[in-house]
Amino acid sequence: MKWIAILVLLAIAIYTFGFAVTLWKEKQKLGAMAVLFLTLAIMILPFFSILK
């Protein structure tokens, strides 16, 4: 079950990172930085809850 959670979180992080790249290309740098911060949160926060 833990591997499924890791795979789902990884897929969400990759999709979110792709959205940040799209925003960056459209010259919306502030929004891209916010989405990158969200991507980092998606990658780090599970270590405190799901992956204990």
Beta strands, then each sheet from edge to edge (+ up, - down):
end
